[in-house]
Amino acid sequence: MSKRDYYETLGVDKSASKDEVKKAYRKLAMKFHPDKNPDNPEAEQKFKDASEAAEILLNPEKKQRYDQFGHAGVNGQGGQGGFSGDFGDLGDIFGDIFGGGGGGGDVFGDLFGGGRRRGGRSRGQRGADLQMQVEVTFEEAAFGIHKNVSVPKNVSCSSCNGSGGENGAKPTRCDYCQGAGEVRRQQGFFTVSSACPKCNGSGQMISVPCRKCRGEGRVRDKKELEVTIPAGIDEGQRLKLHGEGDAGSGGGPGGDLYVVLKIAEHAFFERENFDVHCRVPVTFSQAALGASIEVPTLDGRVEVKIPSGIQSGSKMRLKSKGIKRLSGHGKGDQILEIQLETPTSLNPDQRDIFEQLAEFDTAKYHPLNKSFFDKVKNIFS
């Protein structure tokens, strides 16, 4: 049975560049790799064919012979007689396709989940990252604060100083993987490696485990930490405390702790980015005549002049009375929303005054009222 043309196998033209060949091969390798197609002989064959074609076309010398003599020019060089299936030559030629550094096992290990290591693995493993929520008041978020928190986590065992060995016992080489930290098995025409089930990939065993941590090197405990909440932080933002997550195992580094901020609601203020919003009630007389009133801000009370004729819902801006920006440059503003307050009960004298005032409630003195009725008149005319 005649072999299929290598260019046709990869789906590229004869004029294709080396990068185009690599791209085409990567696509096919990802699609037909046996790990993704278990018990599928057809996919396995297509993977072999694509790898064979790439081995030839990515080698300038072999490609030249193939272009000149076809398959006959590369027999024993790749092709029918020379493609070994262990990816030795192939990895050396284009290990960089998948970011590997050469060596066939590393090429496909990197592609489908972690390169194959040689000479054993480091026993130390990094601890897990942790996340916790911390609630602060509106003012604490605005001005910043130092907050003490208690973090439940894995900490380094004090009895063995994190080594996992009783009385300073040293780890020994794992007798199952001989210290390699991995075991290999043949799957089809290539070799698959996985973490050693006995030492969990560390390559070492604790001969005399610590009685307190049972050889883990870590115990469950709580740690008290002081967290610096910066001025201007907002709801849902995270602070990263490097190394304050779970302790690593076998002397590995600790993970990180992420503190997520929750800000308690305020009775008067609301926040929008770095601006502070609040509603300010004013009476009919204050709105009509104008007035000076005291308004609370984060920095204390300030006097605000309400202009005469102000309408309910109008907004006034107090510059730089908001929240300090996290960048440290300036502050937001405070936005006052005017709310006209209607009296709920009147004594006889007040009612008499309002009845007199009602006689003057004409469109001449109420521009919004005039505008409303003009619009209504236009609709129904």
N, C-alpha and C positions, 0 to 999 in steps of 0.2 A: 504494500500500500504506500503510495507516494506521500511524502511529508508536505504539510501545508507551508506556503510561503511565509517567511518570518514577518515581513511587513504586513501581510494580510492578517496574520495572527494577532498582531498588536493594533491593527487598524490605523496604520500610518502610511504616508507616502514614502517613496524611496528618497525623496529630498528632505525628509523630516530631520530636524536638528536633534542633537543629543538630548536637550531639555524636553523636546516633544516626545521622544521615545521614552524617557523616564516617566513623564506624566501619563502616557498611555499605559505603561507597565504598572505603575502604581494603582491606577484605576482598576485594572484587571486583577491585580494581586489582592486588593481589598475585597473585590467581589467574589473571587473563587477560592480564597484561602481555605484549606481544609478545616481549620478551627471554626470557621463560620459555616461550613457545609459538611458536617460530620456524616459519615456513611454515604457519601455522594461521589461515586467513582468518576462521574462525568465532570464534576466541578474540579476534582483533584487532577484529572488529566488536562483540563484547560489551564489550571494553575501551572502545571509542569510545562505545558507548551509555551505559555507566556514567559515563564522564567527562562526557558531555553532560548527563545527568540531574543529576549532582552540581553542575555549573556553574550550573544553573538553581535548584535547590533550596537551595543555600547562599548565594544572593544574595537578600536579603529582597525587593527590588523585583521581580525577575524571578519569584520564587516567588509573590508576590501576584498578578501578572498571570496566571501559569500556573494558579493555583488558581481564578481567576475566569473565564478564557477558554480554558483548555486550551492546546494547542500553538499555536493561532492567536494567542494573546496574547504569545508569545515568538518568533515568527518574526522572524529578523534579530537576535535577542538571544542566541542560543544555538541550539538547535533546528536545523531544516532549513537555514535560510539563514545562520546566524551562528556555528556551531561550527567554528572554524578548523582544529583539529587540531594547532596548535603550542602549545597550553596557555597562551597568554599571559594571557588574562583569567582562566582557571581557576587558574593559579598565584597570581595576585595575590589572588584571593578566599580561597583556603584553603591557601596554602603551608604554614601551620602544622600541617596534618594530619600531615605526615611530618616535622615539625621543621624545615622549611625557612623561609626568611625572605621568600618572595615571588619571583615570576619562575618561569614554567612550567618552564623547563629544570631549574632547581634542585630543584623538587619531586620530579620523577621521577629525577633523578640521585641525590639523597639516598636515595630509597627503594630503588634497586637498585644501590647501590655507589658512593658518592662524588659529591658535588655538582659541577656544572660550574663551573670557575673562569673568571673574566674577568680580562683584563689580565696574563696570564702567571702562572708559578709560581715559587716560590722555588727556586733551584738546590740549596741545601743540603738534604741528606737525613740523617736520624738514623741512626747506626750500629746494627748488630744487637746484641741482648742475647746474652750468653754465659753458659754454666753450666759449672762445674767442681767436681769432688769433692775434698775435702781430708780426710785421715784424721788423727785425733788419738787420743791414749791416753785411757784412762778417767779418769785424774787430770787431764789437760789440759782435758777437757770439764768436769770438776767444778770446777776452780779457775780456768779461763780461761788464755789464753796468747796471745802475739803470734807469728804464724806467717808465715814468708816463703814465698811461692809464685811460680812462674813461669807467666805466662799467655801462651800463643800467641794472637795476635790481629792484626787490622789496626790499624796506628798511622798517625798523620799523617806524610806524607812530609816528611823534613827538608830536602830540596832545594828544594821549592817551598812549604814551610810549609802544605801541604794545599790549595793553590789549584789544582793540576793544570797550571799554566802554566810553561813553561820561562823562567827568568830574569825572573820577575814578569809574564809575558805575561797580559793580561787576557782574560776570555772575551768572545766576540762573540755577537750574536743569531743564533739558529738560523734558517737561510734556508728550512727546510722548513715550519716552523709559524709563522714570523715572530715568534718569541719568546713565542708563546702557551703553549707547553708541551703543547699538545693539538691533535689533528686531529678534524674532525667529518665525519660522513657521514650521508647520508639513508637511513633504514631504514623503509620503509613511509611512514607519515604523520608520523613524528617523527624528530628528529635525535639521533644517538648520538655521543658524544665519547669519545676514548681518548687515552692518552699518546702523544706524538710518538715514532715509531720511531727517528728520527735522533738526538734529544737526550735520549731516555728521560724526557721530561716536564719537563726542567729549563728549556727555553726558551733555553738558551745552549750554545755550543760553544767548546771550547778550540782556538784557532787554532794555537798552538805548544805541543803537549803536553810536559810534563816527561819527560825521558828516563828518569828513575829509576822513576817511578810510572806512566808512559805516560798521563798526563792524569787518572788516577784520584784523585790527591790522597792516596792511602793505599798503604802497603806492608805486607807480612807480616813480623812480627817477634815477639819475646818481650819481655814487660815484667815486671820484678820488682816485686812488691807485698808489703806487710806487712798481713796480715789480723788484726784483733783478734777473737779467739774469746772471747766473754763467758762468765763462770762460770755453769754450770748448763745450758748448751746441750745438746740431746739429739740422738740419731741421726735423720738425715733432715731436720733443720731447716735453713733457708736463711738466709744473710746476703746482703744486697743492698749492693753497692758502686756507688754512683751514678756514672755516666760512665766506668766502667772496662771497659766492653764494647768492641766494635769502634768505631774512630773513624768519625765521620760523613764523608760525601763532600761535596765542594763547600762546606766550612766548616760543615756541619751538626753538631749535637751528637752526642757519643758515646753509645753504648748503655750498658746497665747490666750488671754482672757479678754472677751469683748463685753463691755458694759453698755447696755442699751438704755437710753434715757427716757423716762416717762415723766411728764410734767403735770402736776396736779392743777385742776381748774381753779381759776381765781374768781372771787365774788364780783369783781368790778372790771378787771382788765381782760382783754382778749388779744392774742398775738397773731400777726401776719408778717412772716419773715422777721425783720427787725423793727417793725412798727408796732405800736401798742394802740389798740382801739378801745374806746369806752363810750357809753351813752350818758349824756348830761341832760337832766330834766330842767326845763325853765317854765316859768309861769307866763300867762297871757300878758301881764303887764311888763314883765322883763323882756319878752319877745317884741312887744309893740314899742316900748320906750327905750329899750337898751338897758344894760346893767353891767355891773362888775361883780363877778362871782368867783368863789374859790373852787378850784378843781384839783383833785388828787393826781399826782404823777408818781413814778417810781422814785423820784428824787425828793418827794415831799409836795406840799400844797403850793399852788401858784395861783395868782389872780389873773383872770381872763375877762376881757371886755367883750360883752355880747352886743353886737351892733343892733340898732333899732330896726324893726321890720324883718328880723330874721325868721325864716320859715322852718317848720318842723322837718327834720331829715337833713337839714343843711349840715355841712361838715366844716370844721375848723382844724387847722394844723398847728401843733406846737413843735417847732423845729428842735431836733436833737434832744427830745424828751422821751425817746424810745429806748431800745435795747442796744447795748454795745455790740458792734460787729465783731465776729470771730477773728477777722483779719487784723483787728486792733485799730482800724482807721475809722473814727467817727462813730456816731450812733444813729439809730433810726428816729422816726418822729412819733409823736402821739397824736392820734386822730380823734377829735371830739365830734360825736354825732348828736345834734340838738334834737331833743324830744320835747314837744310842747305838751305840758301837763294840764289836763282839764280838771277843775275842782270837782270833787265827788259830792260835797254837801255845802250848802250856802246858808248863812244866817240871814235874817230879814234885810239888814242894811246892805249886805253884799248882793242879795238878789235885786234890790232896788237899783243899785249901781249898774248891774248887768242889764237890767231892763231898759235903763236909760241909754246904755251903750248900744243896745240892739237897734235903737232908732237910727243910729248912724251906720249900721252894718249894710252899706250899699256897695255896689261894684266900684264906686269911685275910690274907696279906701281898701278894697280887697282885690288886687290885680289877678290873683289866681282864680278867684271866684268868677271874675268878669271873663277871663279867658275860657273857663269851663263852659259857661253858658253861651258864649259866642260859638264855640265848637258844636254844642248841642243844636243851636239854632241853625247852623249851616247844614247839619246832617238831615234835619227834618224840614228844611225849607224847600 
